[in-house]
Amino acid sequence: MANLYPASISNHPEVPESEKQVFEKLALLDDTYHVFHSLTWHDGRDGECDFIIFNELKGFISLEVKGGKIDFDGRTWRSTDSNGQAYIIKNPVEQARTSMFAIKKIYEKKYGTAIPGIYTWGVCFFDGNWKEVHRTLDLSEANVIDIKAMETPVVWIDKLFKESEERHGKKILSAKDKSSLLTLFNRSLSIPMSIRRVIDEQQRRLSVTNMNQDYLLDLFEDKNRIAFQGAAGTGKTWIAMKKAERLADSGKRVLFLCYNKTLCSFINERLNGIKNIEMVTFHSFAQSVLRDFISGEIETHNCAEHFFRLIGAVKEAGIPSESKEKKEPSDKSLQQKINGVIGMMINLPSGADYKSAVNEHGTALPKTILDVVSLLLPSSGSADDFFSERLPLAVETAFSAESSHLDHYTYDAVLIDEGQDFHKNWCDTLKFIFDKYRSRVVYIFYDDNQTIFTGQKNLPITGLISGSGLGNHVFKLRDNLRNTQEIHDFAVEMSGLGSTAKAAEIKGVPPVEENFTSGKSAAAYIGSLLEELIDDHCIEKEQVVVLSNRNIDNSIFSEENKAGDFTLVSTGEGKRVKSVRYRTIHQFKGLESDVVILLLHKRPEDKAEMERYLSDELLYVGFTRAKHLLYVVNVG
């Protein structure tokens, strides 16, 4: 059986029936043949060829297929369908010849050498027999295959190759020639069509998936506490957004939490400011709780002067280079000043004598404020982490105070996306809130393959699930709705993770992996990829992202953020025409892109911190961000 690209076109409603039947006939060729359907090309013009028939030893034929009763009056080609309706069609000879010469031109530009082997063209009149009347100055019988000859296409193909050999001499492809041509057909020429085909197929599948997701939400409508576990691409975030919308539409006030700021922005944009949904990161939520609590308590007890005197002493103890006389601008609100205080505490070093400052200036403050401030200060014994330890404990203490200043933090529902990123102390804090409001709706979405932030195999979020009365209400999502089958299989094979998900039966272009010992060579290669994708194939730059396990300042682009003619932009979207997004894998977690160029630094300094920069979990996240095309660039 021939090698087919894609494996099937039978379920594509936009493909003419004549092409589907030709595809089935060509599939019966032996495995030395590779048959490509709907190959697109760009050589200054855009074009598309119905079929490329490539033989590993001889060369290729560009084939145009015309269905219906075909007529040609010497100037105009027409096709008449089964209903007797006649249509003017493009000149099939011109189409086939143009595709053949375009492929020749693209090959010679790409490889800098003459195209090897035989290259020729043909026209298939599938619904009719070849007649002498169809003969033109540029269409001979050798170039035509009709419905009768299509029963044994190999006979016609051999005859066409032989006819070309008689005119131009016999040519045998070497292994290198075969590899180069297959790369050209399977990647350089098929990329735009692959993207369009996969997008169409994904849209078709997603329309069904939307109904399935609605069904799931209907099924669990009477359950207040549910967890959804699923590998990358199984639709967790989309289900979470749908649930948030449903709850908000029913008048419920929803707190929607995640870890990643970029993902938070994406969800906010998609929800488009729906009333009753507060979409924030856990860090942002926690800091706003403390801001409102501290500022409220200060106003209640009229102790602003004593509070800022204590903060001044704390700053002097931890950051003595700061001037004692430096004061907050008078035009700032109390809440803005408290935000500044929290920001300062994030950067306080451990080991300083904060206890003396608290003992000297804290006695005039109410216990509610002093307890929270004390928890936000670094301990003297170790370098504890502000975000994973001090912040959540301070939030829990603030809620324990039963302060009216936090009444507006009462929600009807809490949704958590990317729950595997949540630290144990965050989960403990949230559990405290859940226990306080046990009648609230709690939906948690997580993937135990993506623990790149917590680094823990036993996820703290699972304790939150069992501790929140979810019992056995953990639903496992199986279908990968994001990645093509090739990308899914590649991610599972290379990382060993994600095998619990079922790959979507959407054929695409296989991922490409290249290895470099020189950062300069890798940067040049990435530049050539961007040129091929954006300039040659006209893929929008917004569809492409360069991801890496290192930020741009510690990458091969640290000296110059340029890949060929393209500028890599590490923040924002990049307004320049020749600019492409550059993000770390951590920043892009939970998001996706049509095309991902994954730059993996594997230098000695990266390997020295394998768990941070080259863990299986991190690689899995990186691979699975790609929807349609994945290029992996390793730099040793």
ABEGO torsion letter per residue (X at the ends): XBBBOBABAAABAABBAAAAAAAAAAAABBAABBBBBGBBBBAGBBBBBABBBBBAAAEBBBBBBBBEBBBBAGABBBBBBAAGBBBBBBBAAAAAAAAAAAAAAAAAAAAGBBBBEBBBBBBBBAABBBBAAABBAABBAAABBBAAAAABAAAAAAAAAAAAAAAAEBBBBBAAAAAAAAAAAAAAAAAAAAAAAAAAAAAAAAAAAAAAAAAAAAAAAABABBBBBBBBGAGAAAAAAAAAAAAAAAGBBBBBBBABAAAAAAAAAAAGGBBGBBBBBAAAAAAAAAAAAAAAAAAAAGAAAAAAAAAAAAAAAABAABBAABBBBAABBAAAAAAAAAAAAAABBBGBBAAAAAAAAAAABBAAAAAAAAAABBBAABBBBAAAAAAAAAAAAAAAAGBAAAAAABBABBBBBGAAABBAAAAAAAAAAAAABAABBBBBBBBAAABAAAGBABBAAAAAAAAAGAEABBBBBABBAABBAAAAAAAAAAAGBGAABBBBBBBBBBBBBBBBABAAAAAAAAAAAAAAAAAAAGBBAAABBBBBABBAAABAAAABBBBEABBBBABEAEABABBBBBBBAAAABGBBBABBBBBBBABAAAAABAAAAABAAAAAAAAAABAABBBBBBBX
